[in-house]
């Protein structure tokens, strides 16, 4: 079959996951507790069907066979995260040798299979003791994270050439401090902005530390969920709402990470409402000096917004949502299982924005995917026929291809995710993998999309 969408030579084909969601072995190998282990022990009812992070997809024990499967379906790259509480139980102090052995084995096995490991340092999984010290509200925790990052570079930096400081750092802000879907379940915007700010400081310190190592052909970046804010209309009130949304949810991390400074409009808005976080002398310079080499873009859904229908209750807690309402565009294409809109062109709009406004920084799609409930109903002859997922990936790749044709600096595409994995409060509700996982036996079975992806990777297009 003729290839209609050919990608540039050396394009990164692969997938992404995170430690807590995939490793399992939560109380094995000397791992300390993280906030997920703890929260689940306190409130198991808040997790879909009461399933917690104890064993997830068991990668800790099956990594060898899983990496073989990655190879078989055409991965040339794969992103994992290091679990801070496994590597340094308690978050500070001694490195856990069992964790070093595990991550060394995984990294070596990937490389032996010609799969380049991309390693992320923080994917929502704060060690419990660090949370007890104040989590990202505390500068002490920022320092402990920096030390953890240095240790990771020291132990694995000879082989890992792509590092990421954080995955979607805004999500713990939203989940933990605004909207009550992550521990510590606080609802307090002022604290949320402090968490966001200190996370950026931790990020910049980890970048700064990375550059003290002599790893000349390595790169460091961050992974952001960039969700374009589309206004309902061109009416100035709708445009204003979408601009504020963009400031809060995209530019709050994108600007400091890539440009080394916060947008003035955002700072002014927070100041006007008495919500500015505490800053320290030297922070601005730190951010300025430590911008990223590479940007991972996670994209699942667009955000559609409109001007507020009603004035916010002045007695309610301050929220970003004081400035906009979500807009349910009639006729929008939905993934009804996850409740997210599917809008493939969003990927193109993000890339064009990076090209035009962010120096065309080197980037890649670090997550994109489709979570579907009860996928067993699509089983035919023992395999899940996930044509909807193939269609989803293909639709996004077509727009990514167009962006590249127009000069965008996108180097790869990673699906979320390789194996069905544990999705935080949603646990195993929505399945995203190229491989399904039987939760009882942990047996893996390739879905139709895995076979399709093998061809795409082999042909470097479709
Ligand atoms: C991203 C995260 O936000 O989306 C993943 O990096 C997450 O950790 C994925 O699992 C899918 O979202 P969800 O909420 O369906 O798990």
Boltz pocket constraint, residues with backbone or C-beta under 6 A from the ligand:
constraints:
  - pocket:
      binder: B
      contacts: [[A, 18], [A, 21], [A, 167], [A, 168], [A, 171], [A, 225], [A, 298], [A, 338], [A, 367], [A, 371], [A, 416], [A, 422], [A, 423], [A, 424], [A, 426], [A, 430]]
      max_distance: 6.0
